[in-house]
Each structure stands twice: as C-alpha cells, then as structure tokens.
Amino acid sequence: MARQRSIHDKPVVYRRAVAVGELKLSPAGRRAVRLGRVEKGDPLRAGELAGLLAIKRTHELIPHCHPIPITGSSVDLEASSQGVRARAEVEALWRTGVEMEALVGVSVALLTAWDMVKYLEKDQRGGYPSTQIRSVRVLRKVKRPAPKAP
C-alpha cells in the first residue's frame, strides 16, 4: 500500500535547503555555452527558469512529497570548466522539509541545459559519450523554530 506520511502533528518551522549539481559537457558544448552560441538560446537562463518551475511542482512529480507553501526559491546556473554548475535554494515555513524541491530544481535545470546543447553532444551513433549529470546532492539543510509573528 502506498501512503503519504502524515505531518499534521509536526510543528511549523523555518526550513531551507540548498542543492547543487553539475552537467559535464564536451569541449564543443562547453565552448558554445561560454560564448553564448547555443542555437536554442541561453541554456543557463532557460535552465534557471525551468528549475524554478520544477521546484513549485515537486509534489506532482514525487508521489510522497507534500505540497509546500514555498516562501522563497532561487536557481543559479553558471558555466564551469567541465560544463554547467547548478545551485538551487528553497525555503518555507512548514511542517516538512524542502530538500526534494531543491534537488528537483537542480535536476530539471541541468536537464534543460542538456536538452539545449544535445545537438553538440551527440556522437556519430547518436549517443552521448561524455555528457553526464553528476554530483547532484543536498549541500545544506537548515531547520529552526519559525519566527514569532509581530
């Protein structure tokens, strides 16, 4: 039986999570991102927007996640020596954490960037020999009592 964990007895507290990850690209993909020469547009800005949208929809993607009233979020992508680095931060005043939201934000941001440069990444057989999403993880988690209302 599938069941969503009950959180009704948990107190509302401040929660914040930061997740990071990386998209390893070929030299051609890295160069195109760095020089702003990707045919579909800017994969960094598109990835950031896609990551923000994904954060808000995490409960629709992961069956056991509760909808969370997010009070703030950000997604930042930047070119790196290996390809693209991503960082997502999510915060909420709620009964359950925001780690999954941050991880989904990073993952979708990187998938969006990959989608935009995949034409540069394919080998002659249509495979992706050097492209990979890696090191997606929760970097930081904060949980503390909610601030008192004025």
Backbone hydrogen bonds, N-H to C=O, Kabsch-Sander energy under -0.5 kcal/mol:
donor,donor_aa,acceptor,acceptor_aa,energy
10,K,7,I,-1.4
13,V,11,P,-0.5
13,V,94,W,-2.3
14,Y,144,R,-2.3
15,R,92,A,-2.8
16,R,142,V,-2.2
17,A,90,V,-2.4
18,V,140,R,-2.6
19,A,88,A,-2.6
20,V,137,R,-2.3
21,G,86,A,-1.7
22,E,134,R,-2.2
23,L,84,V,-3.1
24,K,22,E,-0.6
24,K,132,Q,-3.3
25,L,82,Q,-2.8
30,R,26,S,-2.7
31,R,27,P,-2.4
32,A,28,A,-2.2
33,V,29,G,-2.2
34,R,30,R,-2.6
35,L,31,R,-2.5
36,G,32,A,-0.7
36,G,33,V,-0.8
37,R,32,A,-2.8
39,E,37,R,-0.5
40,K,116,M,-0.5
41,G,38,V,-1.8
46,A,42,D,-2.3
47,G,43,P,-1.9
48,E,44,L,-1.9
49,L,45,R,-2.1
50,A,46,A,-2.5
51,G,47,G,-2.5
52,L,48,E,-2.1
53,L,49,L,-2.3
54,A,50,A,-2.4
55,I,51,G,-2.2
56,K,52,L,-1.4
57,R,53,L,-0.7
57,R,54,A,-1.0
58,T,55,I,-1.1
60,E,57,R,-1.7
61,L,57,R,-0.8
61,L,58,T,-1.4
62,I,58,T,-2.5
65,C,62,I,-1.9
70,I,68,I,-1.7
71,T,91,E,-2.3
72,G,91,E,-1.4
74,S,89,E,-2.3
76,D,87,R,-3.0
78,E,85,R,-2.1
80,S,83,G,-2.3
84,V,23,L,-2.2
85,R,78,E,-3.0
86,A,21,G,-2.8
87,R,76,D,-1.9
88,A,19,A,-2.6
89,E,74,S,-2.6
90,V,17,A,-2.3
91,E,72,G,-2.7
92,A,15,R,-2.3
93,L,69,P,-0.7
94,W,13,V,-2.2
94,W,92,A,-0.7
102,A,98,V,-1.9
103,L,99,E,-2.5
104,V,100,M,-2.7
105,G,101,E,-2.4
106,V,102,A,-2.2
107,S,103,L,-2.4
108,V,104,V,-2.8
109,A,105,G,-2.0
110,L,106,V,-2.4
111,L,107,S,-2.4
112,T,108,V,-2.3
113,A,109,A,-2.0
114,W,110,L,-2.5
115,D,111,L,-2.6
116,M,112,T,-1.8
117,V,113,A,-1.2
117,V,114,W,-0.7
118,K,114,W,-1.1
120,L,117,V,-2.0
121,E,117,V,-0.8
121,E,118,K,-0.6
122,K,118,K,-1.5
123,D,127,G,-2.1
126,G,123,D,-1.9
132,Q,24,K,-1.5
134,R,22,E,-2.8
134,R,132,Q,-0.5
137,R,20,V,-2.3
137,R,135,S,-0.5
139,L,18,V,-2.7
139,L,137,R,-0.7
140,R,18,V,-1.7
142,V,16,R,-3.1
144,R,14,Y,-2.1
146,A,12,V,-0.7
